[in-house]
């Protein structure tokens, strides 16, 4: 069973206070949904820019919908980081292009020791930084904020940099300074953003960085080398609060599950027990007489497959980590599962 993510217990109360300051309310979901639709259309057309922070309706739409979903996505990434002990030596964390702070919220929600870290929020929008400060109060976090362009690093230093939904907004990805030891990237689960992230992953590994997640290897990404359309993205399940269900009644889009692309990179190699495992990177594909599911464990693009007549049901989800035992190679990229016992799901 995939883990379920949810919002903190007092989140609704704090969100309502913020929305009221912007002349919106969770108790008027239709009005808020109208703003969400308008802002969503601007995002789709690629013409929103950072100026939407200066519009009260759009800011309300962002914090009441988009930031909420991005917070849950970030929680899933930082839960993975927690399992990997990825941040065990972190001291100074920079949320680059922080916006309202969804990534900072996600880190805090998954790391009990987060208050011991030094946070910095960077954004090129002064209004976004204002919103970031308001949410810091909710999580009782102290952070420095810096108003500067996102195209390059300047005075702000941190051993850990978070890029959450920001690299897809800049024309040139910034050169990572030597003092940065860890990178967390969270990007939209779109074809373009996802494949750019895979390409960037290969480039960074060539420059000496090490992959911690979702990759279990440091060979060239098989989805770049052997496919012109695939990209690596993750799917999470979450518990919708009542107010969100009411909001969705007035929206054309439904978010029963949430998808994202992400990457954890460090200058230090990942622990040996993380390498060599198999990660499920695709949903089940039903075909005539069999089911296939895309996996990743090296430079080859591979699928697990099982026949319906064998009455096998593995119930694997995107993101699951496996140890794959004795399977039968079928063709160039298919591994046939004869008995389910050859697939061991890693419990974390």
ZADO-1210 file (C-alpha; in nm, 4 decimals, padded with zeros to 6 digits):
<atoms>
<atom x="00.0000" y="00.0000" z="00.0000" code="UNK" pos="1"/>
<atom x="00.1500" y="00.3349" z="-00.1016" code="UNK" pos="2"/>
<atom x="00.1861" y="00.5890" z="00.1806" code="UNK" pos="3"/>
<atom x="-00.0855" y="00.8499" z="00.2140" code="UNK" pos="4"/>
<atom x="00.0102" y="01.2143" z="00.2542" code="UNK" pos="5"/>
<atom x="-00.2002" y="01.4779" z="00.4226" code="UNK" pos="6"/>
<atom x="-00.2012" y="01.8361" z="00.5415" code="UNK" pos="7"/>
<atom x="-00.1090" y="01.9315" z="00.9007" code="UNK" pos="8"/>
<atom x="-00.4004" y="01.9439" z="01.1490" code="UNK" pos="9"/>
<atom x="-00.4099" y="02.3254" z="01.1783" code="UNK" pos="10"/>
<atom x="-00.3415" y="02.3974" z="00.8132" code="UNK" pos="11"/>
<atom x="-00.7027" y="02.4813" z="00.7274" code="UNK" pos="12"/>
<atom x="-00.7235" y="02.7413" z="01.0042" code="UNK" pos="13"/>
<atom x="-00.4052" y="02.9197" z="00.8973" code="UNK" pos="14"/>
<atom x="-00.4952" y="02.9030" z="00.5280" code="UNK" pos="15"/>
<atom x="-00.8351" y="03.0579" z="00.6004" code="UNK" pos="16"/>
<atom x="-00.6701" y="03.3501" z="00.7806" code="UNK" pos="17"/>
<atom x="-00.4367" y="03.4100" z="00.4882" code="UNK" pos="18"/>
<atom x="-00.7184" y="03.3893" z="00.2352" code="UNK" pos="19"/>
<atom x="-00.9336" y="03.6336" z="00.4299" code="UNK" pos="20"/>
<atom x="-00.6498" y="03.8861" z="00.4123" code="UNK" pos="21"/>
<atom x="-00.6769" y="03.8504" z="00.0330" code="UNK" pos="22"/>
<atom x="-01.0587" y="03.8865" z="00.0283" code="UNK" pos="23"/>
<atom x="-01.1157" y="03.5137" z="-00.0218" code="UNK" pos="24"/>
<atom x="-01.2365" y="03.2280" z="00.1960" code="UNK" pos="25"/>
<atom x="-01.2495" y="02.8498" z="00.1963" code="UNK" pos="26"/>
<atom x="-01.6193" y="02.8942" z="00.2704" code="UNK" pos="27"/>
<atom x="-01.6698" y="03.0594" z="-00.0695" code="UNK" pos="28"/>
<atom x="-01.5131" y="02.7854" z="-00.2842" code="UNK" pos="29"/>
<atom x="-01.6698" y="02.9026" z="-00.6095" code="UNK" pos="30"/>
<atom x="-01.5031" y="03.2453" z="-00.5891" code="UNK" pos="31"/>
<atom x="-01.1678" y="03.0866" z="-00.5078" code="UNK" pos="32"/>
<atom x="-01.2108" y="02.8273" z="-00.7839" code="UNK" pos="33"/>
<atom x="-01.2742" y="03.1038" z="-01.0395" code="UNK" pos="34"/>
<atom x="-00.9352" y="03.2538" z="-00.9518" code="UNK" pos="35"/>
<atom x="-00.7696" y="02.9108" z="-00.9627" code="UNK" pos="36"/>
<atom x="-00.9010" y="02.8511" z="-01.3153" code="UNK" pos="37"/>
<atom x="-00.7806" y="03.1912" z="-01.4357" code="UNK" pos="38"/>
<atom x="-00.4333" y="03.1449" z="-01.2882" code="UNK" pos="39"/>
<atom x="-00.4143" y="02.7895" z="-01.4209" code="UNK" pos="40"/>
<atom x="-00.4875" y="02.9163" z="-01.7724" code="UNK" pos="41"/>
<atom x="-00.2026" y="03.1680" z="-01.7406" code="UNK" pos="42"/>
<atom x="00.0335" y="02.8914" z="-01.6285" code="UNK" pos="43"/>
<atom x="-00.0732" y="02.6710" z="-01.9200" code="UNK" pos="44"/>
<atom x="-00.0157" y="02.9537" z="-02.1672" code="UNK" pos="45"/>
<atom x="00.3203" y="03.0334" z="-02.0056" code="UNK" pos="46"/>
<atom x="00.2356" y="03.3992" z="-01.9499" code="UNK" pos="47"/>
<atom x="00.1825" y="03.4155" z="-01.5725" code="UNK" pos="48"/>
<atom x="00.5365" y="03.5377" z="-01.4842" code="UNK" pos="49"/>
<atom x="00.6089" y="03.6285" z="-01.1227" code="UNK" pos="50"/>
<atom x="00.3681" y="03.9255" z="-01.1365" code="UNK" pos="51"/>
<atom x="00.0778" y="03.7046" z="-01.0286" code="UNK" pos="52"/>
<atom x="00.2016" y="03.7542" z="-00.6717" code="UNK" pos="53"/>
<atom x="00.0905" y="04.1192" z="-00.6894" code="UNK" pos="54"/>
<atom x="-00.2698" y="04.0251" z="-00.7750" code="UNK" pos="55"/>
<atom x="-00.4752" y="03.9368" z="-00.4655" code="UNK" pos="56"/>
<atom x="-00.7018" y="03.6951" z="-00.6512" code="UNK" pos="57"/>
<atom x="-00.4099" y="03.5126" z="-00.8086" code="UNK" pos="58"/>
<atom x="-00.2142" y="03.5038" z="-00.4843" code="UNK" pos="59"/>
<atom x="-00.5165" y="03.3535" z="-00.3086" code="UNK" pos="60"/>
<atom x="-00.5483" y="03.0973" z="-00.5890" code="UNK" pos="61"/>
<atom x="-00.1834" y="03.0083" z="-00.5595" code="UNK" pos="62"/>
<atom x="-00.1715" y="02.9561" z="-00.1831" code="UNK" pos="63"/>
<atom x="-00.5175" y="02.7959" z="-00.1673" code="UNK" pos="64"/>
<atom x="-00.4561" y="02.5434" z="-00.4439" code="UNK" pos="65"/>
<atom x="-00.1176" y="02.5236" z="-00.6177" code="UNK" pos="66"/>
<atom x="00.0964" y="02.5712" z="-00.3072" code="UNK" pos="67"/>
<atom x="-00.1112" y="02.3137" z="-00.1204" code="UNK" pos="68"/>
<atom x="-00.0496" y="02.0489" z="-00.3862" code="UNK" pos="69"/>
<atom x="00.3181" y="02.1401" z="-00.4155" code="UNK" pos="70"/>
<atom x="00.3523" y="02.1075" z="-00.0382" code="UNK" pos="71"/>
<atom x="00.2253" y="01.7495" z="-00.0558" code="UNK" pos="72"/>
<atom x="00.4604" y="01.6729" z="-00.3445" code="UNK" pos="73"/>
<atom x="00.7501" y="01.8164" z="-00.1461" code="UNK" pos="74"/>
<atom x="00.6540" y="01.6044" z="00.1554" code="UNK" pos="75"/>
<atom x="00.6941" y="01.2910" z="-00.0554" code="UNK" pos="76"/>
<atom x="01.0412" y="01.3973" z="-00.1717" code="UNK" pos="77"/>
<atom x="01.1588" y="01.4823" z="00.1788" code="UNK" pos="78"/>
<atom x="01.0172" y="01.1586" z="00.3140" code="UNK" pos="79"/>
<atom x="01.2395" y="00.9828" z="00.0612" code="UNK" pos="80"/>
<atom x="01.5289" y="01.2030" z="00.1721" code="UNK" pos="81"/>
<atom x="01.4569" y="01.1089" z="00.5326" code="UNK" pos="82"/>
<atom x="01.4662" y="00.7367" z="00.4470" code="UNK" pos="83"/>
<atom x="01.7999" y="00.7911" z="00.2721" code="UNK" pos="84"/>
<atom x="01.9392" y="01.0088" z="00.5558" code="UNK" pos="85"/>
<atom x="02.0171" y="01.2497" z="00.2766" code="UNK" pos="86"/>
<atom x="02.0208" y="01.5570" z="00.5019" code="UNK" pos="87"/>
<atom x="02.2041" y="01.4081" z="00.7996" code="UNK" pos="88"/>
<atom x="02.4907" y="01.6620" z="00.7757" code="UNK" pos="89"/>
<atom x="02.2914" y="01.9600" z="00.6489" code="UNK" pos="90"/>
<atom x="02.3303" y="02.2903" z="00.8312" code="UNK" pos="91"/>
<atom x="02.2234" y="02.5666" z="00.5927" code="UNK" pos="92"/>
<atom x="01.9316" y="02.5101" z="00.3563" code="UNK" pos="93"/>
<atom x="01.8471" y="02.7507" z="00.0746" code="UNK" pos="94"/>
<atom x="01.5005" y="02.7407" z="-00.0848" code="UNK" pos="95"/>
<atom x="01.5883" y="02.8897" z="-00.4241" code="UNK" pos="96"/>
<atom x="01.2859" y="03.0502" z="-00.5874" code="UNK" pos="97"/>
<atom x="01.0912" y="02.9817" z="-00.2704" code="UNK" pos="98"/>
<atom x="00.7558" y="03.1349" z="-00.3639" code="UNK" pos="99"/>
<atom x="00.5165" y="03.0845" z="-00.0743" code="UNK" pos="100"/>
<atom x="00.7512" y="02.8201" z="00.0667" code="UNK" pos="101"/>
<atom x="00.5928" y="02.4863" z="-00.0256" code="UNK" pos="102"/>
<atom x="00.9297" y="02.3113" z="-00.0270" code="UNK" pos="103"/>
<atom x="01.0276" y="02.4595" z="00.3085" code="UNK" pos="104"/>
<atom x="00.6927" y="02.3427" z="00.4497" code="UNK" pos="105"/>
<atom x="00.7539" y="01.9935" z="00.3127" code="UNK" pos="106"/>
<atom x="01.0985" y="01.9684" z="00.4668" code="UNK" pos="107"/>
<atom x="00.9726" y="02.0829" z="00.8037" code="UNK" pos="108"/>
<atom x="00.6775" y="01.8400" z="00.7960" code="UNK" pos="109"/>
<atom x="00.9062" y="01.5398" z="00.7377" code="UNK" pos="110"/>
<atom x="01.2103" y="01.6366" z="00.9480" code="UNK" pos="111"/>
<atom x="01.1558" y="01.6780" z="01.3247" code="UNK" pos="112"/>
<atom x="01.5032" y="01.8333" z="01.3488" code="UNK" pos="113"/>
<atom x="01.4255" y="02.0986" z="01.0851" code="UNK" pos="114"/>
<atom x="01.4180" y="02.3795" z="01.3442" code="UNK" pos="115"/>
<atom x="01.7889" y="02.3216" z="01.4016" code="UNK" pos="116"/>
<atom x="01.8634" y="02.4083" z="01.0376" code="UNK" pos="117"/>
<atom x="01.9344" y="02.7576" z="00.9089" code="UNK" pos="118"/>
<atom x="01.6884" y="02.8448" z="00.6303" code="UNK" pos="119"/>
<atom x="01.7157" y="03.1054" z="00.3574" code="UNK" pos="120"/>
<atom x="01.4392" y="03.1895" z="00.1115" code="UNK" pos="121"/>
<atom x="01.5372" y="03.3414" z="-00.2237" code="UNK" pos="122"/>
<atom x="01.2966" y="03.4873" z="-00.4767" code="UNK" pos="123"/>
<atom x="01.2913" y="03.7527" z="-00.7461" code="UNK" pos="124"/>
<atom x="00.9439" y="03.8622" z="-00.6364" code="UNK" pos="125"/>
<atom x="00.9184" y="04.0778" z="-00.3242" code="UNK" pos="126"/>
<atom x="00.5487" y="03.9831" z="-00.2946" code="UNK" pos="127"/>
<atom x="00.6392" y="03.6124" z="-00.2966" code="UNK" pos="128"/>
<atom x="00.8879" y="03.6712" z="-00.0144" code="UNK" pos="129"/>
<atom x="00.6156" y="03.8504" z="00.1792" code="UNK" pos="130"/>
<atom x="00.3968" y="03.5404" z="00.1464" code="UNK" pos="131"/>
<atom x="00.6916" y="03.3179" z="00.2423" code="UNK" pos="132"/>
<atom x="00.7355" y="03.5139" z="00.5682" code="UNK" pos="133"/>
<atom x="00.3688" y="03.4737" z="00.6563" code="UNK" pos="134"/>
<atom x="00.3931" y="03.0958" z="00.6287" code="UNK" pos="135"/>
<atom x="00.7136" y="03.0816" z="00.8284" code="UNK" pos="136"/>
<atom x="00.5096" y="03.2116" z="01.1204" code="UNK" pos="137"/>
<atom x="00.2708" y="02.9156" z="01.0906" code="UNK" pos="138"/>
<atom x="00.5538" y="02.6619" z="01.1043" code="UNK" pos="139"/>
<atom x="00.7380" y="02.8657" z="01.3711" code="UNK" pos="140"/>
<atom x="01.0501" y="02.8726" z="01.1575" code="UNK" pos="141"/>
<atom x="01.3105" y="03.1434" z="01.1356" code="UNK" pos="142"/>
<atom x="01.4575" y="03.2134" z="00.7936" code="UNK" pos="143"/>
<atom x="01.6436" y="03.4893" z="00.6191" code="UNK" pos="144"/>
<atom x="01.4933" y="03.6149" z="00.2955" code="UNK" pos="145"/>
<atom x="01.6738" y="03.7586" z="-00.0058" code="UNK" pos="146"/>
<atom x="01.5251" y="03.9457" z="-00.2992" code="UNK" pos="147"/>
<atom x="01.7435" y="03.8743" z="-00.6020" code="UNK" pos="148"/>
<atom x="01.7359" y="03.7272" z="-00.9557" code="UNK" pos="149"/>
<atom x="01.7202" y="03.3486" z="-00.9889" code="UNK" pos="150"/>
<atom x="01.9623" y="03.3270" z="-01.2803" code="UNK" pos="151"/>
<atom x="02.2746" y="03.3105" z="-01.0637" code="UNK" pos="152"/>
<atom x="02.4011" y="03.2614" z="-00.7117" code="UNK" pos="153"/>
<atom x="02.5190" y="03.5728" z="-00.5343" code="UNK" pos="154"/>
<atom x="02.5734" y="03.6364" z="-00.1629" code="UNK" pos="155"/>
<atom x="02.3603" y="03.3536" z="-00.0254" code="UNK" pos="156"/>
<atom x="02.5468" y="03.0390" z="00.0743" code="UNK" pos="157"/>
<atom x="02.4107" y="02.7035" z="00.1815" code="UNK" pos="158"/>
<atom x="02.5310" y="02.3455" z="00.1898" code="UNK" pos="159"/>
<atom x="02.1898" y="02.2306" z="00.0605" code="UNK" pos="160"/>
<atom x="01.9919" y="02.3930" z="-00.2205" code="UNK" pos="161"/>
<atom x="01.6259" y="02.3250" z="-00.2970" code="UNK" pos="162"/>
<atom x="01.5002" y="02.3979" z="-00.6483" code="UNK" pos="163"/>
<atom x="01.1237" y="02.3509" z="-00.6280" code="UNK" pos="164"/>
<atom x="00.9300" y="02.4288" z="-00.9469" code="UNK" pos="165"/>
<atom x="01.1850" y="02.6922" z="-01.0420" code="UNK" pos="166"/>
<atom x="01.4320" y="02.5444" z="-01.2917" code="UNK" pos="167"/>
<atom x="01.1527" y="02.5162" z="-01.5484" code="UNK" pos="168"/>
<atom x="01.1045" y="02.8946" z="-01.5164" code="UNK" pos="169"/>
<atom x="01.4599" y="03.0111" z="-01.5898" code="UNK" pos="170"/>
<atom x="01.6246" y="03.0106" z="-01.9314" code="UNK" pos="171"/>
<atom x="01.9660" y="02.8977" z="-01.8063" code="UNK" pos="172"/>
<atom x="02.0057" y="02.6679" z="-01.5091" code="UNK" pos="173"/>
<atom x="02.2523" y="02.8231" z="-01.2604" code="UNK" pos="174"/>
<atom x="02.6012" y="02.6849" z="-01.2176" code="UNK" pos="175"/>
<atom x="02.6184" y="02.5107" z="-00.8794" code="UNK" pos="176"/>
<atom x="02.8904" y="02.6630" z="-00.6526" code="UNK" pos="177"/>
<atom x="03.1551" y="02.4417" z="-00.4940" code="UNK" pos="178"/>
<atom x="03.0259" y="02.5024" z="-00.1415" code="UNK" pos="179"/>
<atom x="02.6927" y="02.3304" z="-00.2207" code="UNK" pos="180"/>
<atom x="02.6981" y="01.9680" z="-00.1041" code="UNK" pos="181"/>
<atom x="02.3407" y="01.8548" z="-00.1749" code="UNK" pos="182"/>
<atom x="02.0739" y="01.9415" z="-00.4332" code="UNK" pos="183"/>
<atom x="01.7010" y="01.8688" z="-00.4147" code="UNK" pos="184"/>
<atom x="01.5116" y="01.9304" z="-00.7394" code="UNK" pos="185"/>
<atom x="01.1319" y="01.9065" z="-00.7679" code="UNK" pos="186"/>
<atom x="00.9837" y="01.9667" z="-01.1119" code="UNK" pos="187"/>
<atom x="00.6467" y="01.9264" z="-01.2865" code="UNK" pos="188"/>
<atom x="00.5672" y="01.5783" z="-01.4149" code="UNK" pos="189"/>
<atom x="00.5546" y="01.6975" z="-01.7738" code="UNK" pos="190"/>
<atom x="00.7323" y="01.5543" z="-02.0754" code="UNK" pos="191"/>
<atom x="00.9472" y="01.8627" z="-02.1295" code="UNK" pos="192"/>
<atom x="01.0403" y="01.9366" z="-01.7671" code="UNK" pos="193"/>
<atom x="01.0893" y="01.5681" z="-01.6845" code="UNK" pos="194"/>
<atom x="01.3227" y="01.4960" z="-01.9755" code="UNK" pos="195"/>
<atom x="01.5228" y="01.8136" z="-01.9141" code="UNK" pos="196"/>
<atom x="01.5749" y="01.6963" z="-01.5572" code="UNK" pos="197"/>
<atom x="01.6980" y="01.3548" z="-01.6762" code="UNK" pos="198"/>
<atom x="01.9385" y="01.5213" z="-01.9175" code="UNK" pos="199"/>
<atom x="02.0642" y="01.7519" z="-01.6391" code="UNK" pos="200"/>
<atom x="02.1042" y="01.4507" z="-01.4091" code="UNK" pos="201"/>
<atom x="02.3420" y="01.2849" z="-01.6563" code="UNK" pos="202"/>
<atom x="02.5368" y="01.6099" z="-01.6928" code="UNK" pos="203"/>
<atom x="02.5770" y="01.6506" z="-01.3171" code="UNK" pos="204"/>
<atom x="02.6934" y="01.2911" z="-01.2695" code="UNK" pos="205"/>
<atom x="02.9579" y="01.3467" z="-01.5386" code="UNK" pos="206"/>
<atom x="03.0765" y="01.6448" z="-01.3325" code="UNK" pos="207"/>
<atom x="03.1218" y="01.4309" z="-01.0206" code="UNK" pos="208"/>
<atom x="02.7831" y="01.4459" z="-00.8485" code="UNK" pos="209"/>
<atom x="02.6209" y="01.1290" z="-00.7121" code="UNK" pos="210"/>
<atom x="02.2576" y="01.0220" z="-00.7488" code="UNK" pos="211"/>
<atom x="02.0724" y="00.9280" z="-00.4290" code="UNK" pos="212"/>
<atom x="01.7125" y="00.9159" z="-00.5515" code="UNK" pos="213"/>
<atom x="01.5063" y="00.8251" z="-00.7371" code="UNK" pos="214"/>
<atom x="01.8003" y="00.6636" z="-00.9182" code="UNK" pos="215"/>
<atom x="01.9563" y="00.3456" z="-00.7794" code="UNK" pos="216"/>
<atom x="02.2487" y="00.3661" z="-01.0225" code="UNK" pos="217"/>
<atom x="02.4755" y="00.6258" z="-01.1828" code="UNK" pos="218"/>
<atom x="02.4794" y="00.4909" z="-01.5344" code="UNK" pos="219"/>
<atom x="02.3335" y="00.6964" z="-01.8204" code="UNK" pos="220"/>
<atom x="01.9579" y="00.7359" z="-01.7799" code="UNK" pos="221"/>
<atom x="01.7892" y="00.4655" z="-01.9937" code="UNK" pos="222"/>
<atom x="01.4880" y="00.6870" z="-02.0607" code="UNK" pos="223"/>
<atom x="01.7132" y="00.9423" z="-02.2304" code="UNK" pos="224"/>
<atom x="01.9342" y="00.6886" z="-02.4082" code="UNK" pos="225"/>
<atom x="01.6630" y="00.4481" z="-02.5300" code="UNK" pos="226"/>
<atom x="01.3418" y="00.6497" z="-02.5520" code="UNK" pos="227"/>
<atom x="01.2386" y="00.9737" z="-02.7128" code="UNK" pos="228"/>
<atom x="00.9218" y="01.0190" z="-02.5103" code="UNK" pos="229"/>
<atom x="00.9525" y="00.8585" z="-02.1646" code="UNK" pos="230"/>
<atom x="01.0383" y="01.0600" z="-01.8554" code="UNK" pos="231"/>
<atom x="01.0786" y="00.9624" z="-01.4915" code="UNK" pos="232"/>
<atom x="00.7984" y="01.0783" z="-01.2657" code="UNK" pos="233"/>
<atom x="00.6571" y="00.9770" z="-00.9315" code="UNK" pos="234"/>
<atom x="00.2965" y="00.9407" z="-00.8138" code="UNK" pos="235"/>
<atom x="00.1653" y="00.9915" z="-00.4616" code="UNK" pos="236"/>
<atom x="-00.1698" y="00.9346" z="-00.2941" code="UNK" pos="237"/>
<atom x="-00.3203" y="01.1781" z="-00.0475" code="UNK" pos="238"/>
<atom x="-00.6156" y="01.2406" z="00.1798" code="UNK" pos="239"/>
<atom x="-00.8311" y="01.5289" z="00.0584" code="UNK" pos="240"/>
<atom x="-00.9733" y="01.7486" z="00.3335" code="UNK" pos="241"/>
<atom x="-01.3390" y="01.8490" z="00.3124" code="UNK" pos="242"/>
<atom x="-01.2621" y="02.2068" z="00.2063" code="UNK" pos="243"/>
<atom x="-01.0547" y="02.0836" z="-00.0891" code="UNK" pos="244"/>
<atom x="-01.3317" y="01.8506" z="-00.2024" code="UNK" pos="245"/>
<atom x="-01.5699" y="02.1483" z="-00.1976" code="UNK" pos="246"/>
<atom x="-01.3218" y="02.3543" z="-00.4010" code="UNK" pos="247"/>
<atom x="-01.2842" y="02.0777" z="-00.6606" code="UNK" pos="248"/>
<atom x="-01.6587" y="02.0734" z="-00.7212" code="UNK" pos="249"/>
<atom x="-01.6078" y="02.4034" z="-00.9055" code="UNK" pos="250"/>
<atom x="-01.2919" y="02.2991" z="-01.0943" code="UNK" pos="251"/>
<atom x="-01.2502" y="02.0942" z="-01.4146" code="UNK" pos="252"/>
<atom x="-00.9314" y="01.9295" z="-01.2830" code="UNK" pos="253"/>
<atom x="-00.9349" y="01.6600" z="-01.0165" code="UNK" pos="254"/>
<atom x="-00.6275" y="01.5571" z="-00.8209" code="UNK" pos="255"/>
<atom x="-00.6981" y="01.2130" z="-00.6806" code="UNK" pos="256"/>
<atom x="-00.3259" y="01.1420" z="-00.7093" code="UNK" pos="257"/>
<atom x="-00.0368" y="01.3842" z="-00.7535" code="UNK" pos="258"/>
<atom x="00.2624" y="01.3422" z="-00.9826" code="UNK" pos="259"/>
<atom x="00.6050" y="01.5031" z="-00.9838" code="UNK" pos="260"/>
<atom x="00.9595" y="01.4598" z="-01.1087" code="UNK" pos="261"/>
<atom x="01.2417" y="01.4896" z="-00.8575" code="UNK" pos="262"/>
<atom x="01.6107" y="01.4338" z="-00.8050" code="UNK" pos="263"/>
<atom x="01.8408" y="01.4076" z="-00.5023" code="UNK" pos="264"/>
<atom x="02.2083" y="01.4663" z="-00.5823" code="UNK" pos="265"/>
<atom x="02.5082" y="01.4929" z="-00.3495" code="UNK" pos="266"/>
<atom x="02.8827" y="01.5320" z="-00.3795" code="UNK" pos="267"/>
<atom x="02.9150" y="01.2355" z="-00.1431" code="UNK" pos="268"/>
<atom x="02.8371" y="00.8886" z="-00.2851" code="UNK" pos="269"/>
<atom x="02.5127" y="00.7275" z="-00.1758" code="UNK" pos="270"/>
<atom x="02.5384" y="00.4446" z="00.0812" code="UNK" pos="271"/>
<atom x="02.6178" y="00.1125" z="-00.0836" code="UNK" pos="272"/>
<atom x="02.2907" y="-00.0414" z="00.0319" code="UNK" pos="273"/>
<atom x="02.1009" y="00.2073" z="-00.1861" code="UNK" pos="274"/>
<atom x="02.2765" y="00.1127" z="-00.5055" code="UNK" pos="275"/>
<atom x="02.1856" y="-00.1820" z="-00.7246" code="UNK" pos="276"/>
<atom x="01.8209" y="-00.2008" z="-00.6272" code="UNK" pos="277"/>
<atom x="01.5366" y="-00.1787" z="-00.8771" code="UNK" pos="278"/>
<atom x="01.2859" y="00.1070" z="-00.8762" code="UNK" pos="279"/>
<atom x="00.9410" y="00.0918" z="-01.0323" code="UNK" pos="280"/>
<atom x="00.9137" y="00.3936" z="-01.2631" code="UNK" pos="281"/>
<atom x="00.5928" y="00.3176" z="-01.4507" code="UNK" pos="282"/>
<atom x="00.2287" y="00.2259" z="-01.3973" code="UNK" pos="283"/>
<atom x="00.0937" y="-00.1157" z="-01.4956" code="UNK" pos="284"/>
<atom x="00.0324" y="-00.1554" z="-01.8693" code="UNK" pos="285"/>
<atom x="-00.2320" y="-00.4098" z="-01.9592" code="UNK" pos="286"/>
<atom x="-00.1631" y="-00.5920" z="-02.2858" code="UNK" pos="287"/>
<atom x="-00.3091" y="-00.8995" z="-02.4491" code="UNK" pos="288"/>
<atom x="-00.2502" y="-01.1877" z="-02.2097" code="UNK" pos="289"/>
<atom x="00.0009" y="-01.0074" z="-01.9882" code="UNK" pos="290"/>
<atom x="00.0867" y="-00.7011" z="-01.7788" code="UNK" pos="291"/>
<atom x="00.4066" y="-00.4996" z="-01.8129" code="UNK" pos="292"/>
<atom x="00.5590" y="-00.2398" z="-01.5805" code="UNK" pos="293"/>
<atom x="00.8597" y="-00.0163" z="-01.6443" code="UNK" pos="294"/>
<atom x="01.1493" y="-00.0522" z="-01.3987" code="UNK" pos="295"/>
<atom x="01.4923" y="00.1071" z="-01.3651" code="UNK" pos="296"/>
<atom x="01.8120" y="-00.0517" z="-01.2325" code="UNK" pos="297"/>
<atom x="02.0781" y="00.0452" z="-01.4858" code="UNK" pos="298"/>
<atom x="02.1434" y="00.1775" z="-01.8343" code="UNK" pos="299"/>
<atom x="01.8872" y="-00.0515" z="-02.0021" code="UNK" pos="300"/>
<atom x="01.5206" y="00.0338" z="-02.0430" code="UNK" pos="301"/>
<atom x="01.3464" y="-00.2711" z="-01.8913" code="UNK" pos="302"/>
<atom x="00.9994" y="-00.3985" z="-01.8076" code="UNK" pos="303"/>
<atom x="00.8828" y="-00.6598" z="-01.5630" code="UNK" pos="304"/>
<atom x="00.6057" y="-00.8701" z="-01.7171" code="UNK" pos="305"/>
<atom x="00.3731" y="-01.1447" z="-01.5992" code="UNK" pos="306"/>
<atom x="00.1122" y="-01.3547" z="-01.7755" code="UNK" pos="307"/>
<atom x="-00.2537" y="-01.3345" z="-01.6791" code="UNK" pos="308"/>
<atom x="-00.2842" y="-01.7130" z="-01.7024" code="UNK" pos="309"/>
<atom x="-00.0334" y="-01.7447" z="-01.4159" code="UNK" pos="310"/>
<atom x="-00.2691" y="-01.5411" z="-01.1950" code="UNK" pos="311"/>
<atom x="00.0130" y="-01.3192" z="-01.0722" code="UNK" pos="312"/>
<atom x="-00.0713" y="-00.9799" z="-00.9236" code="UNK" pos="313"/>
<atom x="00.2327" y="-00.7900" z="-00.7981" code="UNK" pos="314"/>
<atom x="00.0471" y="-00.4644" z="-00.7149" code="UNK" pos="315"/>
<atom x="00.3574" y="-00.2514" z="-00.7615" code="UNK" pos="316"/>
<atom x="00.3410" y="00.1267" z="-00.7491" code="UNK" pos="317"/>
<atom x="00.5610" y="00.3986" z="-00.8924" code="UNK" pos="318"/>
<atom x="00.8521" y="00.4575" z="-00.6567" code="UNK" pos="319"/>
<atom x="00.8563" y="00.1087" z="-00.5040" code="UNK" pos="320"/>
<atom x="01.2047" y="-00.0309" z="-00.4447" code="UNK" pos="321"/>
<atom x="01.2596" y="-00.3984" z="-00.5278" code="UNK" pos="322"/>
<atom x="01.5098" y="-00.6781" z="-00.5254" code="UNK" pos="323"/>
<atom x="01.4532" y="-00.8816" z="-00.8388" code="UNK" pos="324"/>
<atom x="01.5476" y="-01.2477" z="-00.8236" code="UNK" pos="325"/>
<atom x="01.5400" y="-01.5144" z="-01.0948" code="UNK" pos="326"/>
<atom x="01.3359" y="-01.3909" z="-01.3905" code="UNK" pos="327"/>
<atom x="01.3284" y="-01.5053" z="-01.7529" code="UNK" pos="328"/>
<atom x="01.4618" y="-01.2565" z="-02.0119" code="UNK" pos="329"/>
<atom x="01.2125" y="-01.2174" z="-02.2962" code="UNK" pos="330"/>
<atom x="01.3369" y="-01.0133" z="-02.5877" code="UNK" pos="331"/>
<atom x="01.5673" y="-00.7180" z="-02.5437" code="UNK" pos="332"/>
<atom x="01.3940" y="-00.5396" z="-02.2578" code="UNK" pos="333"/>
<atom x="01.1404" y="-00.7707" z="-02.0896" code="UNK" pos="334"/>
<atom x="01.1882" y="-00.9715" z="-01.7703" code="UNK" pos="335"/>
<atom x="00.9178" y="-01.2373" z="-01.7254" code="UNK" pos="336"/>
<atom x="00.8051" y="-01.3067" z="-01.3684" code="UNK" pos="337"/>
<atom x="00.7071" y="-01.6723" z="-01.3315" code="UNK" pos="338"/>
<atom x="00.6418" y="-01.6765" z="-00.9562" code="UNK" pos="339"/>
<atom x="00.5795" y="-01.3618" z="-00.7482" code="UNK" pos="340"/>
<atom x="00.8295" y="-01.4689" z="-00.4813" code="UNK" pos="341"/>
<atom x="01.1194" y="-01.3568" z="-00.7036" code="UNK" pos="342"/>
<atom x="01.0117" y="-00.9965" z="-00.6453" code="UNK" pos="343"/>
<atom x="01.0949" y="-00.8643" z="-00.2981" code="UNK" pos="344"/>
<atom x="00.9587" y="-00.5236" z="-00.2113" code="UNK" pos="345"/>
<atom x="01.1913" y="-00.3283" z="00.0139" code="UNK" pos="346"/>
<atom x="01.0183" y="-00.2107" z="00.3315" code="UNK" pos="347"/>
<atom x="01.1432" y="00.1203" z="00.4638" code="UNK" pos="348"/>
</atoms>
